[in-house]
Amino acid sequence: MSVPSVPLAARLQRALSLYQQGRLSDAEAACQAVLDDHAGQFDALHMMGMIALRNGQTQGQTHSQTQRGIDLITQALQHNPTSALAYSNLGHAYQGLGNYLEAIARFDQALALDPNYLAAHFNRAASLSGLRRYEEAVAAYERVIELAPGTIEAWSNLGNALRELKRYDAARASYERALVLSPGYAHALSNLGNLLCDLGLYHEAVLNYDRALASWPNSAESHSNRGNALRELKRFDEAIASFERALALKPDFSEALSNLGNALRDAGRREDALVSYDRALALKPDYASALANRGNVLRELLRFDEALSDFERGLALEPQSAVLLSSRGNAFFGQHRFSEALVDYDAALAIDPEHFLARSNRGSALRELRRFDESLVAIDQALLLQPDSAEILTNRGDTLCELSRFEEALRVYDRALVISPNHAGGLSNRGNALRALKRYDEALATYAAALETGFELAATHMNESLCRLLIGDLELGWQKYEWRFKTENMLQHVRVFEQPRWHGEPLTGKRILLYAEQGFGDTIQFCRYARLVAERGAHVILEVPPALKSLLGQLTGAAQVLSQGEVLPAFDYQCPLLSLPLVCATTLTNIPAAPSYLQAEQARIRQWQARLSASGRLRVGLAWSGNPQHRNNHNRSLSPAILNPLMDIPVQYVSVQRELREATDAAWLAQHGIVHFGEQLQDFTDTAALLSCMDLVITVDTAIAHLAGALGKPVWILLPYDPDWRWLTERDDSPWYPSAQLFRQTARGDWGGVIERVVEHLQDQL
């Protein structure tokens, strides 16, 4: 008995039923059976394509199965090119592969057959967004809404496209319309949270993320976005918890790992942050943002070479990334490669003129290059983009301080602190401005407030130390000064030894290394402590810059004097020179201030006497400028023309500085017949001999001042309004150098008044 044949329509209906039940293997077999009997049958080929697409979603073989689905639906359309449904499904398949151009072409074919096909309009709009053609996407979503005003997904996605166009009010209205239609719609709530973050409304954003998560608690993306908002609110522990919840739901969520790294970095857990970035990069090696973030943490850890490596890797992936260029500029900045940093900031701004941090940091680089007016312009441009940034306002205050506009700087710091009351950098630098204005009690209170924040500890302790030393609070000042080795500027001077640091232990029969850590003047001032250490029974080894070795060779208390770089002999303890006042408990009343503790070689003195003409007049050495690389040189040096009133006094002037700062200096010397020896002063031994030939030395605050004082030579030191800490305040003598007399500015920048008083005193010497 023959089996009756089943009609084609019934066989296709059975296959469809199996497909709808999710029995994909059975549905595929049913379709294949149809195709065996009816080769090229459209509905069977189309359904086979849809089965392949679903298999890709369920079996984790998205690309291969999607491509198979595309091939099958394409074959089906060759047999029936009038199916809008097939074209729409084919477009959706291309969309899944990220091939948005091909997807849009297929949606357009579907819409040519059925202009009101809602799904094709919706998916076409999504593909346009995928291509970042947001204006067209807006029009496409508006067409969906015109056809079906109650489509909440269209309202939400329309908001996303409007947000990308920065049409924030319209975007918010779209999200809110979606929420009117479905108050608990998690996507719209989460997207509205993202928009509120764009607007800086982080509290409201968190509330919306919480509402979204109440409806959709397993949304890893919402947990991660919530973490970003909490991070902006500086609620770092909560942010970290949100990112960790996102990762518990989606362990391979590389963006959440990178964002977790950011929160850990903000919480001061930099090593943990690096681990998080490394996990993100293990999942996604070409993740340029994670490389940028990791590089930034390495930069903060002062591991600049590693940071630059990360930024270079990131730029290889995204050569036109303004973020990476700006970050690389920051790394160059940290290495004091300010010109290179400036090039990167400029490149970043050429790509993204609204990158306000690049503009602000460009201002910082210009400041370090001493281009202060340009620095201020750059920072003001950054403030136009981000007027409520405490960081940029603090940066502006720093440049105003360099311009000696301290009252203005205070107002700017105060604006920054209204925005971010616990901004440690702003508080610490505000203290510096107050110190420069001689408002010392207020400065100390501001440093204390900065330290209470728990951030910027080293720099703030150091700033406080300078203030305390300046006002004569040496006991606490020396203690705070120990923080210097933890500040960025001093890290290059950190020395690591196997031998322990000396903190006052008995030294009888011990060998100790005392080593210079800063400039020539500091070394000359503090080498005096070698005698005190030797008196404790130690064999003192003194290591100094090469230019000072010969001069300090006969220093009382120093058994050996070595140049930096020479092989060190064996020793038991070590101590940097500027830590000796702390160990020796130095106060204003017990400073080891012998009338002199250095001597020039008699043979050299005779050589220099022979070079000087015998005029019978008082012989006065002049030094008007210091090391141009010194950060405060612009404040402590002066133009030699300011010394012109001295030229009317009948004395013999001699230039005792080695280098001329400006080309006009030589002309001024020639005009007044002042001898200048220049490179004949080969080292400080020559300078000491020349100073020994003077009756008086008049100098600004440079190594010359210290050398003259150490030699016991009468020295008049010309000081700016806010001098270096070692000259204290108000007094016209120095407890460090009995032969010194101090002439201070009484108003900022008023060298004229200083020179008037010098003229009066000099006339009294005749």
Buried (B, 14 or more C-beta within 10 A) or exposed (E): EEEEEEEBEEBBEBBBEBBEEEBBEBBBEBBEBBBEEBEEBBBBBBBBBBBBBBBBEEEEBBEEBBBBBBBBBBBBBEBBEEBBBBBBBBBBBBBBBEBBEBBBBBBEBBBEBBEEBBBBBBBBBBBBBBEEBBEBBBBBBBBBBEBEEEBBBBBBBBBBBBBBEEBBEBBBBBBBBBBEBBEEBBBBBBBBBBBBBEEEBBEBBBBBBEBBBEBBEEBBBBBBBBBBBBBBEEBBEBBBBBBBBBBEBBEEBBBBBBBBBBBBBBBEBBEBBBBBBBBBBEBBEEBBBBBBBBBBBBBBBEBBEBBBBBBBBBBEBBEEBBBBBBBBBBBBBBBEBBEBBBBBBBBBBEBBEEBBBBBBBBBBBBBBBBBBEBBBBBBBBBBEBBEEBBBBBBBBBBBBBBBBBBEBBBBBBEBBBEBBEBBBBBBBBBBBBBBBBBBBEBBBBBBEBBBEBEBBBBBBBBBBBBBBBBBBBBBEBBEBBBBBBBBEEBEEBEEEEEBEEBEEEEBEEBBBBBBBBBBBBBBBBBBBBBBBBBEBEBBBBBBBBEBBBBBBBEBBBBBBBBEEEEEBEEBBBBBBBBBBBBBBEBBEEEBBBEEEBBBBBEEBBEBBEEEBEEEEBBBBBBBBBBBEEBEBBBBBBBBBEBBEEBBEBEBBBBBBBBEBBEEEBBEBBEEBEBEBBEEEBEBBBBBBBBBBBBBBBBBBBBBBBBBBBBBBBBBBBBBBBBBBBBBBEEEEEBBBBEBBBBBBBEEBEBBEBBBEBBBEEBEEEE
